[in-house]
Amino acid sequence: MSILVETEQRPEGLREDEPVRLVLAGCGAVTKLYYAEALSRLQSRGQIAVAGIFDPDAKQAALVQARLPSAKVAGSFDGLLAMHADIAIIASPPAYHADQSTQALKAGVNVLCEKPLAASSSDADRILAAAAANDLHVATGLVRRQFPATRSIKAMLEGGLIGRLRSVSCFEGGPFQWPVASTTYFSCAESGGGVLQDIGTHCLDLLTWWFGEPDEIHYADDAMGGVEANCLVRLRFGGFEATVRLSRDWARPNLYRLEGERGSISWTVNETEIVNVALNGSRTTGVVSFTNADGPSRDFVDAFCDQISGLVDAVRNGAPLSVPASAGRNVLDLVEGCYARRKLMEMPWLGPEELRNVAARARTKQ
C-alpha cells in the first residue's frame, strides 16, 4: 500500500484520447461489491484512470487498492483531492456526503455521490449550491435508473401500453445481509434513517421518475427510538395509489406490480433487463428482455459503469446527466416528508404498557 505524500500536477484540459482522472472516497460495502469492479472495467477500456482512493480505515483502502493497483492510497481526503482529478466518487457513509462533495466541488472536481445524496435536503442544497458556484457537474448514484428494464417500464407507461393506472404495489426487503463494517449504519445521526432512507430511496426515486410527485403521503414504521426496520408508505398519484412495503427482517416478494386498465407490468427488484407484461384479453403473459441500444446485455455492475460513464461524458463533452443531483435532492425531500408524517405501524403483539412506553419515547424526541 502506498501513501500519498506529494501534490501531483494536473495538466490543464483533456485531450480527446486521454482517460478521465478519477478518485474514490469510501472503501466500504458498496465500493467492494460494485464500484471497484465498475472502475476496473472502465479503466481496462481506457475510459478512465483511477488516480487514488481514500478510506479512514487503511485496511479497507488496501483491499480496494488490491483490485485497482494503479491507484495510490491517500492518507486523508485532502490528500485525495490533491491528486487533481476530474471526478471524485463519494461512496463514504451518508453523514459525510455533503461535506466531502462540497469540498471536492470547491477544489474544482466534478462529483458522483452515492445515494442518498446527503443526510438531509438542506445538506443536499449545499452540494447543489457548490456545484452551481463552481460550474461543475454533480451526479447521484440512483443506479436503478440505469437499468434497461426500468427505463423500458417508463417508456411503456408513457406510451400507454397498459392504459390508465389503477394501482401500484412495491414489496421489497428481507433479512438484512448487507456487509456493513460497523453499527453506525444503524445510527440515524450517521445514516439519516433506516430502511426508508436506505432501499426506500431507490424505490421512491423510481416511483417519482415514473409518475411524478405524489399528491398525498401516508407513512408508518416500527421505529421506537432508533431507526426503522419496517415501513409502510402510501402515495397518491392522481387517480391511483402506490403502496410500498419495505423490510429489513421480513422476507418480501421483491416485486413491483403496476396494474392498469388494459393489463399489468411486473418487475423483480434489481433485475436489470427483464420485465413481465400481461395484456387483458390476450389470455397470455410475456417475459420481455430489454437491452441498451448498443446491444450488449447489462448486469448490475454495468449499471454502475453506466452512471460513471454518464458523468465522464458530461465532463468531456458537456452531455446532460441522466441522473443529476437534483433527482437525489427531490427524493430526499420525499423521504423527509414521510418521516414528518410518521405514525407507528400496527403491531398487535405489543401490549398496552409497551405502547405507552413507545408513545412516551416519541414525545421525548419531539
Secondary structure, DSSP 8 states (H G I E B T S, - for coil): --B--S-----SS--TTS-EEEEEE--SHHIIIIIHHHHHHHHHTTSEEEEEEE-SSHHHHHHHHHHSTTSEE-SSHHHHHTT--SEEEE-S-GGGHHHHHHHHHHTT-EEEEESSS-SSHHHHHHHHHHHHHHT--EEEE-GGGG-HHHHHHHHHHHTTTT-SEEEEEEEEE-S-----SSGGGG-HHHHSSSTTTTHHHHHHHHHHHHH-S-SEEEEEE--SSS--SEEEEEEEETTEEEEEEEESSS----EEEEEESSEEEEEETT-SSEEEEEETTSS-EEEEE---TT-----HHHHHHHHHHHHHHHHHH----SSBHHHHHHHHHHHHHHHHT-EE---TTS-HHHHHHHHHHHHHH-
